[in-house]
Amino acid sequence: MLRATFLYFRCRSAAALALLIVWAPFVAVAQQPAHIGVASNFNSTMQKLEAAFEENSNHEIVVSSGSTGKLYAQIVNGAPFDIFLSADAKRPELLEANSVGVAGSRFTYAIGQIVLWDPRGNAVGPERIRSGEFRRLTIANPRLAPYGRAAQQILDALGIIETRERFAYGENIAQSFAFVQTGAADLGFVALTQILQLPEDERGAYWTPLQEQYDPVRQDAVLLKRGSDNKTAIAFMEFLKTDEAKAIIAQSGYEID
């Protein structure tokens, strides 16, 4: 009787193990997270999108934020990202052209707006820069950050040269925003979305340059080869195109293509 009982449990255990082995790959695939590299200017909006996406699905995403230039370099050098949400269109295009991105997956998810900001509410605009009525003005590094390149184009369009020795360059738009917010700089070119994340009494004053003064900051998404079979990555790329996602992006201060 004891031997029979042992054999019965042994058989049941073997059957359970067999089922576990059969089903385990399917469970692992269904729960496989997507790793997404996100441009720093979009990080706060990404948090809202992440919450909405995960609330209505069984998927999970892992977000890493940084300057577009640095994220691009990491991806080219093999960083394990499944999706890249850039702050420009150029780098996703290059990734697609070099077969690092999935052909045909690239699209514009947002168009950024750049502003000149003074959190203390003092008057801002071209005359403020020309007059030199500031201690430090910050822009993101034009070589790494699309918003920095846009700021450089605006300054060039305005013909402002004399006061540039007092400019401070942030590694990315998030660092430039921090410089102004903490008082390390008196004013700076930042993304409109960063100001709109603040309580109204902390938004200070900002000036919106004419669109003709800089190239549109078209922010493209691309599915990377590493994520081509990742169901979560594919689902999130589709989610970005939904009305729900577009509404979140627009409410955060971006234009929608």
Buried (B, 14 or more C-beta within 10 A) or exposed (E): EEEEEEEEEEEEEEEEEEEEEEEEEEEEEEEBEBBBBBBBBBBBBBEBBBEBBBEEEEBEBEBBBBBBBBBBBBBEEEBEBBBBBBBBBBBBBBBBEEEBBBEEBBBBBBBBBBBBBBBEEEEBBBEBBBEEEBEBBBBBBBEBBBBBBBBBBBBEBBEBEEBEEBBBBBBBBBBBBBBBBEEBBBBBBBBBBBBBBEEEEEBBBBBEBEEEBBEBBBBBBBBBBBBEEBBBBBBBBEBBEEEEBBEBBEEBBBBEE
